[in-house]
Amino acid sequence: MMQIQTAETQYSQPILVAVNKPFDDENGFQALCSHPMFAALGSQDLRHLVRQSRRLRLGHHQLLYRQDMPAHHFFFVISGRLRLYRLDSSGIDRTLDSVAPGDCFAEVMIYADPPRYACYAEALKASDVLMIPVKAYQELIERNPRYAQAALRHYAQRAVSRFHDLEIMTVQSARDRLIRYLIDLLPNGAEKGGEVELPLPKCLVASRLAMQPETFSRILADLKANGLVRVNRSKLLISDPQRLMAISQ
C-alpha cells in the first residue's frame, strides 16, 4: 500500500536551514553555468549570485522544505537526489518528481505571488544543494531583460515537459503508464534500446505513476516474463523499445 503520513508526523522531521560552506566545487560551478537559468548570466553577475547563496548538506530522508511553507529560495542540485512530493487531503504521500545533480527546482518561486512551496522536498540520500535567494535573482532579471527571457524560455520548456507528464497520467491502463515512463528514461526514447536506471525506489515510482506498489511489481514481472525487459535491482535493460511500445498501443 502507499505510505500514509499525517501533516503532524511529516512536520516533526527536521528541516535544514543553512550551512556556511562555500560553493567552491569547480565541476558543480560549471554545471551551474550550463543550466538554462544561469547560462545567460554574465560571469560577474553569476559569481555575485553564488556569493549570496549557501551550500546545504542534507542527510538521508532529511526535509529541505515543507508544502505551503513561505519560499525565499530556489535550489540547484550539486550532488545526490531529492524527491518532490505532496500530501493530499487524506494524508496520502504522492510522489511528483525526483531531481538529480544539475537540476534546478522551486525556481517558479521567482515569479510566484505569494511565494509558497507547492510540495515537500526530501533527500533520498546524502545530497548537496545550492540555496539561491529568490530576491537576488529577481534583482538580476529586473536589471537585465535578457536574463528574464532566458528564465521564461526555461519555464516554457518545463511546461512542455509537464504536459507530457500529464499525458502519461491520463492513460487509463497502469501497464501503459509504466511502459511510457520506461521509454522516457531511454536516452533516445523508442529509437534505440539500452539500460536505464530507475531514478526512484520502485515503491516511489509506483506512487509517481498513481499505482499501488503491488501493481507495479506485477506489471514489471509480466514484462520480464515476456522478454520485454531484463531487471537487475534498479536497472532495467530494454533491448527492443519498439516491441515494448507496441503492446501499449
C-alpha positions as CSV (number, residue, x, y, z in Angstrom):
1,M,0.0,0.0,0.0
2,M,1.0,3.6,-0.5
3,Q,2.6,5.2,2.6
4,I,0.2,7.3,4.5
5,Q,1.6,10.3,6.5
6,T,-0.2,12.9,8.5
7,A,0.8,16.5,8.5
8,E,1.8,16.2,12.1
9,T,4.2,13.4,11.6
10,Q,5.7,15.0,8.5
11,Y,6.2,18.4,10.1
12,S,8.1,16.8,13.0
13,Q,11.0,16.0,10.7
14,P,13.9,18.4,10.8
15,I,14.5,21.0,8.1
16,L,18.0,22.2,7.3
17,V,18.1,25.9,7.2
18,A,21.6,26.9,6.3
19,V,25.2,25.6,6.3
20,N,28.0,28.2,5.9
21,K,30.0,26.2,3.3
22,P,31.2,28.0,0.2
23,F,30.3,26.7,-3.3
24,D,33.9,26.1,-4.4
25,D,33.4,22.8,-6.4
26,E,34.6,23.7,-9.9
27,N,32.6,20.8,-11.6
28,G,29.5,21.9,-9.7
29,F,30.1,25.5,-10.8
30,Q,30.5,24.5,-14.4
31,A,27.2,22.5,-14.2
32,L,25.5,25.6,-12.8
33,C,26.9,27.8,-15.6
34,S,25.4,25.4,-18.2
35,H,21.9,25.3,-16.7
36,P,19.4,27.4,-18.7
37,M,18.5,29.5,-15.7
38,F,22.1,30.7,-15.4
39,A,23.8,30.2,-18.8
40,A,22.8,33.7,-20.0
41,L,24.2,35.4,-16.9
42,G,27.4,37.3,-17.2
43,S,30.3,35.9,-15.2
44,Q,30.4,38.7,-12.7
45,D,26.6,38.6,-12.1
46,L,26.7,34.8,-11.7
47,R,29.6,34.9,-9.2
48,H,27.8,37.6,-7.3
49,L,24.7,35.4,-7.1
50,V,26.7,32.4,-5.9
51,R,28.3,34.6,-3.2
52,Q,24.8,35.3,-1.9
53,S,23.8,31.7,-2.0
54,R,24.5,28.9,0.6
55,R,25.6,25.3,0.0
56,L,23.5,22.9,2.0
57,R,24.2,19.3,3.1
58,L,21.1,17.1,3.5
59,G,21.1,13.7,5.2
60,H,19.2,10.7,4.1
61,H,15.4,11.4,4.3
62,Q,16.0,14.9,5.6
63,L,13.5,17.5,4.5
64,L,14.6,20.6,2.7
65,Y,11.2,22.4,2.9
66,R,7.6,21.7,3.5
67,Q,4.5,22.1,1.4
68,D,2.9,25.6,1.8
69,M,6.0,26.9,3.6
70,P,6.9,30.6,2.6
71,A,9.5,30.4,-0.2
72,H,12.5,32.7,-0.2
73,H,14.9,30.5,-2.1
74,F,15.1,28.1,-5.0
75,F,17.7,25.3,-5.4
76,F,20.3,23.7,-7.6
77,V,21.3,20.1,-7.0
78,I,25.1,19.7,-6.7
79,S,25.1,16.0,-5.7
80,G,22.7,13.3,-4.5
81,R,19.0,13.0,-5.3
82,L,15.8,14.5,-3.9
83,R,12.2,13.6,-4.1
84,L,9.4,16.1,-4.6
85,Y,6.0,15.1,-3.2
86,R,2.7,16.3,-1.9
87,L,0.3,15.1,0.9
88,D,-3.3,15.1,-0.3
89,S,-6.3,15.9,1.8
90,S,-6.4,12.3,3.1
91,G,-2.7,12.3,4.1
92,I,-1.5,10.1,1.3
93,D,2.0,10.7,0.1
94,R,2.0,11.4,-3.7
95,T,5.4,11.5,-5.5
96,L,5.6,14.2,-8.1
97,D,9.2,14.0,-9.4
98,S,12.8,13.5,-8.5
99,V,15.7,15.9,-9.1
100,A,19.3,14.9,-9.7
101,P,22.7,16.7,-10.0
102,G,22.5,19.6,-12.5
103,D,18.7,20.1,-11.9
104,C,17.1,23.3,-10.6
105,F,13.8,23.1,-8.6
106,A,11.4,25.5,-7.0
107,E,12.6,28.2,-9.5
108,V,9.0,29.1,-10.3
109,M,9.1,30.9,-6.9
110,I,10.9,33.7,-8.7
111,Y,7.6,34.9,-10.2
112,A,5.2,33.4,-7.6
113,D,2.9,35.8,-5.6
114,P,2.7,34.9,-2.8
115,P,5.8,32.6,-2.9
116,R,5.0,29.3,-1.2
117,Y,6.4,25.9,-1.9
118,A,3.9,23.7,-3.7
119,C,5.3,20.4,-2.3
120,Y,7.8,18.8,0.1
121,A,11.4,18.3,-0.9
122,E,13.2,15.3,0.7
123,A,16.7,14.0,0.2
124,L,16.7,10.3,-0.9
125,K,20.3,10.1,0.1
126,A,23.1,12.4,1.3
127,S,22.8,15.4,-1.0
128,D,24.3,18.8,-1.5
129,V,22.2,21.7,-2.9
130,L,22.8,25.3,-3.6
131,M,20.2,27.5,-1.9
132,I,19.7,30.6,-4.1
133,P,17.9,33.7,-2.8
134,V,14.8,34.5,-4.9
135,K,15.2,38.2,-4.3
136,A,18.8,38.2,-5.5
137,Y,17.8,36.5,-8.8
138,Q,14.8,38.9,-9.1
139,E,17.2,41.9,-8.9
140,L,19.3,40.4,-11.7
141,I,16.4,39.9,-14.1
142,E,14.9,43.3,-13.3
143,R,18.2,44.9,-14.4
144,N,18.7,42.8,-17.5
145,P,15.7,41.7,-19.7
146,R,18.0,39.1,-21.4
147,Y,18.2,37.2,-18.1
148,A,14.4,37.3,-17.8
149,Q,13.9,36.0,-21.3
150,A,16.3,33.1,-20.6
151,A,14.3,32.2,-17.5
152,L,11.0,32.3,-19.4
153,R,12.4,30.0,-22.1
154,H,13.3,27.6,-19.3
155,Y,9.8,27.8,-17.9
156,A,8.3,27.2,-21.4
157,Q,10.4,24.0,-21.8
158,R,9.3,22.9,-18.3
159,A,5.7,23.4,-19.2
160,V,6.0,21.2,-22.3
161,S,7.6,18.5,-20.1
162,R,4.7,18.8,-17.6
163,F,2.1,18.5,-20.4
164,H,3.9,15.3,-21.4
165,D,3.8,14.0,-17.8
166,L,0.1,14.9,-17.7
167,E,-0.5,12.9,-20.9
168,I,1.1,9.8,-19.3
169,M,-1.0,10.2,-16.2
170,T,-4.3,10.4,-18.1
171,V,-3.6,7.0,-19.7
172,Q,-6.1,4.6,-18.2
173,S,-4.0,1.4,-18.1
174,A,-1.4,1.2,-15.3
175,R,0.7,-1.0,-17.7
176,D,0.7,1.6,-20.4
177,R,1.7,4.3,-17.9
178,L,4.7,2.2,-16.8
179,I,5.7,1.5,-20.4
180,R,5.6,5.1,-21.3
181,Y,7.6,6.0,-18.2
182,L,10.3,3.4,-19.0
183,I,10.5,4.6,-22.7
184,D,11.1,8.2,-21.5
185,L,14.0,7.0,-19.4
186,L,15.9,5.8,-22.5
187,P,18.3,8.5,-23.8
188,N,16.9,8.2,-27.4
189,G,13.3,7.3,-26.5
190,A,11.9,4.5,-28.5
191,E,14.5,4.8,-31.2
192,K,17.2,2.7,-29.6
193,G,17.3,0.2,-26.7
194,G,19.6,0.3,-23.7
195,E,19.9,0.1,-20.0
196,V,18.1,2.6,-17.7
197,E,18.1,3.1,-14.0
198,L,15.0,3.9,-12.1
199,P,15.5,7.4,-10.5
200,L,13.4,6.5,-7.5
201,P,12.9,3.3,-5.4
202,K,10.3,1.1,-7.0
203,C,7.6,1.9,-4.4
204,L,8.1,5.6,-5.2
205,V,8.0,5.1,-9.0
206,A,4.6,3.3,-8.3
207,S,3.4,6.4,-6.4
208,R,4.7,8.7,-9.2
209,L,2.6,6.7,-11.7
210,A,-0.5,6.6,-9.4
211,M,-0.5,2.8,-8.8
212,Q,0.0,0.5,-5.9
213,P,3.5,-1.0,-5.4
214,E,1.9,-4.5,-5.8
215,T,0.5,-3.4,-9.2
216,F,3.9,-2.0,-10.3
217,S,5.7,-5.3,-9.3
218,R,3.1,-7.4,-11.0
219,I,3.3,-5.5,-14.3
220,L,7.1,-5.4,-14.2
221,A,7.2,-9.2,-13.6
222,D,4.9,-9.7,-16.6
223,L,7.1,-7.6,-18.8
224,K,10.1,-9.5,-17.7
225,A,8.4,-12.9,-18.2
226,N,7.6,-11.9,-21.8
227,G,11.2,-10.9,-22.5
228,L,10.4,-7.2,-22.9
229,V,12.7,-6.1,-20.1
230,R,15.5,-7.5,-18.0
231,V,15.6,-6.4,-14.4
232,N,18.7,-6.1,-12.2
233,R,17.5,-4.3,-9.0
234,S,17.0,-0.7,-10.0
235,K,18.4,-1.2,-13.5
236,L,16.4,-2.3,-16.5
237,L,17.6,-3.4,-19.9
238,I,15.2,-2.6,-22.7
239,S,16.5,-4.3,-25.8
240,D,13.6,-3.7,-28.1
241,P,11.7,-0.5,-27.2
242,Q,9.5,-0.7,-30.3
243,R,8.2,-4.1,-29.3
244,L,7.6,-2.7,-25.8
245,M,5.7,0.3,-27.2
246,A,3.6,-2.0,-29.5
247,I,1.9,-3.7,-26.6
248,S,0.7,-0.3,-25.2
249,Q,-0.9,0.8,-28.4
